[in-house]
């Protein structure tokens, strides 16, 4: 931990030296909620988000805040270690081409619905408890196994353990967005009805967890977390198939999966509380996690230390240091491309429009890792070889 701010109702504990003013204001808003428990934890990759900073962790008593989970519910990482120790650039290009042919990127969906057996289950007769999921289920069948846009990616990497790794960052696609949007709007309407004293411009509308709306939100939220994992898992199978098509023999270790946008009931400081991790990863003692960098920097496989002060959490990545539009305006395209090419990375920075996901838009991942060595132990450092962005 780098610093503690004690000027608000509850302390703010930060794992970074420098925090943007807008991001700190959001952390202070959280610290002054009437149902906040213990303190606010701010991870080293923190930056401004809707209502709550991305890279923030809070525990609430009896309440859930949709905006403290985020719009891409269940967004997270998965990684697979392969038996390969190397792969040629020529083979990498062939594998990337195959991946692009089998995994829709950006806003694209499958033309045909994927099989329903790949979807998380909704218990028969309980559709009234999943109103948004039930409405979006058919569309979600075409979204299953698709990457999405923004900072989502597929990478092939070389670990300092001598092995080639596969990594995917993706979320719950439109079904998660629809659930988030529906319940945030519902929370806003109900908070107005209840004449909540929490300012509307804080963007922290809440639902009581013992109320029907809070209960159903948590059910639909968990479905989206499960859908996001099913989405990553299907993509990983297709990435593995692409590798097998051009490189053999090859075998794969079990998938590592971890989400970073969700809320879950957990016990902290001897109390059952609803922990919200928005752009933050669970790091319970012994738990294996993934902290990715940008497409031009390393990613890390880590083991959690179970630090109580962070609510047993760590960062979810490097974290942005520039907004998307700012990066497109300020970063130099040729400089960013040269940096990637000098490292021999098959990258996705083609035009100025792609600069929002260039390495220069992100914090230094090595500093982010250094700032949280009390939260995690580094197991493997992974260097990118080839990157596909949404």
N, C-alpha and C positions, 0 to 999 in steps of 0.2 A: 504494500500500500504506500502511495506517495504522499497523500495529504488528506486531512479531514477538515471539512467546513462545518462549523457549529453555530452559524448565525440563524438557522431556521428551526422549525419546530422539532425536527429530528435531524441527526447528523447526515452529512453526505460524505461517503468514503470513496476516494478516487485512486485509481491505479494508473494515473498519468499526471505529468507535471503541468502541461498546458491544456486548457480546455476553452473552446470558443465561448464567447459571451452568451450567445443564443442557446447553446447546449447547456451551459451552467444554469441559465434561467429555467429551462425545463426541469433540470434536476432539483432546483429549489422549489418549483411548483409541486413536484412529487413529495418532497420532504415536508410540505405543509398540508398534505392531505390528512383529513381527520382519522382515516383508517389505515394509515401507513404503519408498518410494524418495524420497530428497531432503528433502521436507517435506510438510506438509499446507497446502492453500490454502483459505481460507474467504472466500466472496464476500460482498458488502455486504448481500445479502438473507437471510443465513443465519438459520435457526431450527431448533429441535429436531425430530428425525425418529427413525425406527427405526434404531438402531445408529449411523448416520452423519448428521450434520446435513444438512438440506436447504439447498442452497447451498454444499456441500462438494465439493472436488476432490482426489483422491488418485491417485498412480501406484504400482502394485504390481509387484513382480518375481515372476513365476511363479504368481501366485494371482489368483483372482477372488472377490469377496464379493457374493453376491446382494443383501444388505441395503444395500450401497453403490451399487447401481443403483436399488433401490426396487421397490415393488409395481406401479407404473404404468409398466412398461417402455416406453420410446420416447415417453412423453408429451412434447409439444412444441407449437410454434407454427407457424402458416402465415399469410401475409398476401398480399393482392393489391391492387395499385394500379389504380384505375379511371380512365376518361377524364372522369368527372363532376367538376364543381367545386362542386356543391351538390345538395341533395335536401330537399324539403319535409317537414315533420313528418307531414303526411297520407300522403305516399308512404312514408315510413319505417314508419308503422304498418301499411300494407298489406303491405310487404315482410316485416316481422316476422311477421305472421299467416301468410304463405305459408311462411316458414322453419319455423315451428312445426308446420305441416301436413305437411312433408316430411322433417324431421329429428327423430327421437325424442330426447327429453331425459331426463336423470336415469337411472333404472334401466330405462327403456323401450327395447325393441328393435324392429326391423322385424317385422311379422307374416309377411312373406315373405322367403325367403333372397335376398340380392343375388347377382348373377352371379359365378361363380367366377373369371371372367377379371379381375375387379377385385382379387382377392386376390394377395398375394405367392406366388410359386411354391415348392412343395416338390418337389424332384427325385424322379421316379418311382423306386421301389425303395429309397428312403432313409427310409421312415417310422420305422424303428427308431432313426434319429438325431434324430427329432422326436417323442418319445413323448407329450408333453403337447400339442403343437400338433396332432398327428394326432387325439388324443382330443377336442380342443376345436374342431376345424376346422368341423364342421357348425354348431355353435352360433355360431361367429364370423361365419358368413355372414349371420346376422340382426343382428349387432352392427356390421357394416361400415356406415359412414355414420351413426353415432349419437354424440351428444355426451358422454354420461356426466354425472355429478354433481360435487359439490364445487366446486372453483374453475375448472372448465371453462366456457368461454364462447364465444359468437359476438358480435362487435361490428361495427358500422358506424361509421367514424371519419372525421374531417376532419383532413387533414394540413396542416402549415404550408408545404407545397409547393403548396397550393391544390387538392389532389385529395381525393376521397372514397376511403377504403380499406376493405377487408374483412379481418377478422382472426378466426382460430379458435384456441382452446387446447383440445386434447383428447389422449387417449392410446390405449392398446391394449385398453381395455375389459376384459372378463373373461378373455380369453385371456392377456393380459399378467399379470394378477393370479394366474391359475392357474400359469403358468410360474414366477413369482417365489416363490409359496408352496411349490411342489413342491421347488424346488432349495434354498431356504433350509432347509426341513425336512431334506432330504437332507444338506446341509452340516452341520447341527447333529448329526445322527446320526453322520456320519463323524468329525467333530471329537471327539465323545465316545469313539468307537472308537479313534481315534488318540491319545487322552489329550492333546489340545491344551492348551497352557498359557495360551491366550487365555481369559479369564474368560467363562463362558456369558452372564453378565448384560450384557456389552458388546454383545451381539446382532450380532457380527461373524464369524459362522461362514464359513469359506472353503472353496474347492475349488481344487486344483492345476490349472493350465490344461493340463498335459501328461497329466493323468489323464482317463479316458474321461468321467467325470461332469462335469468342468470343461469339456471340449471340447464335450459335447452341450449343456450350459447356454449356452455362448456362441453356439452355433448357434440354439438356440431363442430366446435373448434377441434376436439379430439379426433373427429372423423377426418377433418382436413389434415391434421398432423399425420394420421395413418395413410391418407391418400398421397401426401407428399412423399412419404417413405416408399409407398408402392410405385410412385412415379419414378423416383430415383432408382429403385431396384430394377424396374423394367428397362430403363435406359442402360443401366450397368450391364445387364444381360446382353443387350445389343452391342455395347462397346466391346464386351468380351468376345462376342461372335465375330465382330469386325477384326479383332486381333487374331483370332484363331484362323480366319480366312487367309491371312497373309504370313503369319508367323507360327510355326509349330516345330516341335511340340511345346505346349505351354499349359501350365496349370495355375489355379487361382486359390488364394486363401479366402476364408469367410469374409463377408462384407462387414465393414465398420460403418455404422450409421449414427448420426447425431443431429438433432434439430436445434434451431436457435431462435425460433419465434413461437412461443407457446406459454401457457400458464398451467401449473400443476400443483396439487396439494402435496405439501412436504412438511417435514418437521424440522424446525430450526429454533435454536435456543429454547428447546423443550416446549415448543408451541406448534400446533398445526396451523399452517398459513398457506395462502395461495401465492406461490412464487410466480412472478411474471418475468420471463426472460425475452427481451426484445433485442435481437442481434447480440445475444449472449448464449454461451454454451454451458451445459451442466458439466461440472468438474468434481464429482464426488470422489472420495478417496479410492484410487485404483481404477477409476473409470477411464476408458480409452476415448479420446476425442480427436478432432481435426480442426486445425486453425490454418486456413488458407491465406496466402499472400495475394498480390495482384498477378496478372498474367506474365509479368516479367520478373517476379521475385519468388523466393522459396515458400513452400507450405510446410506445415509441421503436423506430425502425428504425436499426440501428447498423452500423458497419464495424469489424471486429476489428483490433487493433494487433499481435497475435501476441506478447504479453508472456510471456517464458519463466517468470517467477516464479509466474504463475497457471496454469501448464501450458496457456497460450494459451486461457484460459477467461474468462467473465464471468458476471454474475448471470443468472438466468432470469426475474426479475420483481421486484416490490417486496418480497416476503417478508412473512410474517405477523408482527405484533407481539402478537397475541392468539390463543389457542387458540379453536376453534370454540365450545365450550360457554361459555368466558369471554366471548366477544363477544356471545353471545346473552343472557348475564346482565347485562353491564355497559353495552353500548351503548344509546343512546336511539333508539328506532325513528323517532320524528317528526323528530328532529334529523338522522338519516342520510338520511331521505327528502327533507327540505327541502334539504339540501346538494346532492343530485342534481337535484332539480327546479329549484332556483335556477340551475343550470347548463344547464337545458333538455335534460337527458339522459332518454331513455326507458329506464327502469331496471327492475331485477328485485327490488327490496326491497319486499316486500308485508307480511310479518308478522315477528314477533320471531324466528321460525325462520330467516328469511333474513339475519339480522344477522351470521351467521358469514361471509358474503361481502360485507358492507357495507364501504365505504371505510375506516371507522374501525378495522377489524380488521387493516389493512395498514400497513406502514411508508410513509414519505413517498418516493414514487418519484423525486422530483427529488433528494433527498439520496442515494438509492441510486445514481443515475446520476452525481452529482457525485463520489462516492467511488470510481468506477472509470473516470475519464477517462484513466487511464494504460492501461486495457485496451481501451477502445472509443472510437470517434469517433461522435457523434450525426449522423445523416443527415437524419431526418425525425421531428418530434414530432407525435403523433397524438392528437387530442382526441375522446373518445367522444361519439357522437350517440345511439346506441341499443344496448342490451345485452340479450342472452338468456343466462341462466344455466341450468346443468343442475339 
